[in-house]
Amino acid sequence: MKGNNGEIRDLNQLHDEIDQCDREIVDLLNRRADAVQEIGRLKSAVNGPVFVPSRENAVYDKVESFNEGPLMDKDVRSIYREIMSVCIALQAPTRVAYHGPPGSFTHLAAIQKFGTSIEYFPVPEIRDVFEAVVREHVHFGLVPIENSSDGAIFDTANRLMDTNVKICSEVYLELHYGLLSNCPLSDVELILGTPNAFIKSRNWLLANMPNTRNEEVAHTYQAVERASLEYGVAAIANESSLALFEFDHIEKCIENKTDDVTRFIVLAQNTPRESGNDLTSIAFFLRNQPGSLYKILAPFQEHDVSILRIQNFPTKKKNWEHAFLVDFEGHVDNENVSNTLSKVNESAEDFRILGSYPKSEVILGAKSFSNGIKLNKARK
């Protein structure tokens, strides 16, 4: 390999250069950590939040603008996710509740948002995540809100209507399934998976494993644990399971739809400040009068506020009663948004502002499993 002045460098010289880079990187990381700890002390004095979604996005945008390769932007973002995770933990212990067991897609989304240095608490139901945030047992909660194939998650939408917690951030996760086993495909006699996992991978299973017995389980963790111990048993699971158990055979990306994405929301007690690239989510019931939906939507056009999605969902309050969930561009502190919401409030029934928060990009990963990610031990 040639150096800057054209000379050929040998392997030892390259290793020496890497060692020097590592020394400089560690020094810079510790300088960054010193500044972060000082920021933590300043925030603590005024009871300020440790995790600031707008700052998170700004850091990602900044470091990607510095990147000239050969690292890809997504690689830089992944590295900085862990740097920021450690720095959040340095400022103050941060607890995050998520729906589902360790290794679930929700756990994977939480890791993607907060990194591996945060203290995680798995809870069995979506309502338990909301309860943990309401009672301040955790600083944040993470739940699914919408899937690109299946639409809104009704349980999450109803909980948002029934509590005062706010959406403070969002994260998108591309869903990939694999078939994990400790035996060749020809020896697999039983496949375990959740009902949804079987639905999402039905086409591949029919084409490749038509005569194999299938057995549904409540959680993916049950499937991968048993598959890791029993010869002839395979589990349908996501890539995070590779960090929980070891498997000799992996059939990658067996899902029917290779671009299936779930949107998750981060729950908190307060609304983050305006970032300049925000979304606001609201929910409401229609009044029983002609043109009620038109009256609610008209102010958005009047004040030039762009609606990104609108969907109705059944509520648990009354049979056949539906509420509307609307996401649009802008922050509640923006004048146009504020004026719009004032008029919406006049026309809607039981109107709720669910949160204003920085917009996240849908960043799709490679169409294959990685070698697994390290998951810090989830606490119960």
Secondary structure as GFF3:
##gff-version 3
##sequence-region A 1 380
A	DSSP	alpha_helix	11	45	.	.	.	ID=ss1
A	DSSP	alpha_helix	53	66	.	.	.	ID=ss2
A	DSSP	alpha_helix	73	91	.	.	.	ID=ss3
A	DSSP	beta_strand	95	99	.	.	.	ID=ss4
A	DSSP	alpha_helix	105	114	.	.	.	ID=ss5
A	DSSP	beta_strand	119	123	.	.	.	ID=ss6
A	DSSP	alpha_helix	126	134	.	.	.	ID=ss7
A	DSSP	beta_strand	140	147	.	.	.	ID=ss8
A	DSSP	beta_strand	151	152	.	.	.	ID=ss9
A	DSSP	alpha_helix	154	162	.	.	.	ID=ss10
A	DSSP	beta_strand	166	174	.	.	.	ID=ss11
A	DSSP	beta_strand	178	181	.	.	.	ID=ss12
A	DSSP	three_ten_helix	185	187	.	.	.	ID=ss13
A	DSSP	beta_strand	190	193	.	.	.	ID=ss14
A	DSSP	alpha_helix	195	200	.	.	.	ID=ss15
A	DSSP	alpha_helix	202	208	.	.	.	ID=ss16
A	DSSP	beta_strand	213	216	.	.	.	ID=ss17
A	DSSP	alpha_helix	220	229	.	.	.	ID=ss18
A	DSSP	beta_strand	233	237	.	.	.	ID=ss19
A	DSSP	three_ten_helix	239	243	.	.	.	ID=ss20
A	DSSP	beta_strand	249	251	.	.	.	ID=ss21
A	DSSP	beta_strand	261	268	.	.	.	ID=ss22
A	DSSP	beta_strand	278	285	.	.	.	ID=ss23
A	DSSP	alpha_helix	292	302	.	.	.	ID=ss24
A	DSSP	beta_strand	307	314	.	.	.	ID=ss25
A	DSSP	beta_strand	322	329	.	.	.	ID=ss26
A	DSSP	alpha_helix	335	347	.	.	.	ID=ss27
A	DSSP	beta_strand	349	358	.	.	.	ID=ss28
###
